Amino acid sequence: MSTPSKVKPIPTGMHSLTPHLVCAGAAEAIEFYKKAFGAVEGVRLPGPDGKLMHANVTIGDSSLMLVDEMPEWKSLGPKALGGSPVTIHLYVEDVDAVFAQALAAGAQVAMPVADMFWGDRYGQLVDPFGHKWSVATHIRDLTPDEIRNALDCPGAGQ
């Protein structure tokens, strides 16, 4: 008789917190994330109607789950809801290159890339599916006091 293996409560490759996006066109979103952010596709589980019931991609060291909109389950994406209050933050080695790559793939600028008072070079964009992304590269280590002082200065977000 074999002894059952111990199942990990958090699967290998996953983190404690994983975004799970609803997209009108999840298969197209996967292709966009590949082009924009270098995503690597993991799992794609289509339902009988061809809509994706579940999908998973990896961007950097993190997983992103996706599913198609399913109005019958009240599962709607940001476009159907008129926007989203959520921003997905992505740290990268070269924010300018990744931002340009995302724009070339079809994203729209929400906030141009600039050096920020908290020590990041940072910008925001909206993907073609209505999801908001902030993209950053950390460029300066600052103390909390230095950040507070910079925030009080005119032009702190520049």
ABEGO torsion letter per residue (X at the ends): XBBBBBBBABBBGBBABBBBBBBBGAAAAAAAAAAAAGBBBABBBBBAAGBBABBBBBBEABBBBBBBBBAAAGBBBAAAAGEBABBBBBBBABAAAAAAAAAAAGBBBABBBBBBAAGBBBBBBBBAAGBBBBBBBBABBBBAAAAAAAAABBGAAX
